[in-house]
Amino acid sequence: MSAHIEWLAARETSVQVFTPGEDWVGAGEHRQPVLTLAGDDVVAIQGTPTELRALAARITAVTAAASARLDRIGLAAEAG
């Protein structure tokens, strides 16, 4: 078994949404909007606007839940 992990630094990652037909590196490869997270590499997440909003809400919820753990080990204060 293997896994591929893209490491993106949160501070340096750009976020954009491209609709089908818009010009970007993956143009023509999607039929729904695509949320891209880009640093040196690009991660493209395809979904409907509702699915992309739900993903953003899940990311927010997980981050909020992790804040208490990060505070306990001192990482949250360090990160700002």
Sequence and secondary structure as in RCSB ss.txt:
>XXXX:A:sequence
MSAHIEWLAARETSVQVFTPGEDWVGAGEHRQPVLTLAGDDVVAIQGTPTELRALAARITAVTAAASARLDRIGL
AAEAG
>XXXX:A:secstr
         GGG EEEEE TT  STTTTS SS EEEEESSSEEEEE  HHHHHHHHHHHHHHHHHHHHHHHHHTH
HHHH 
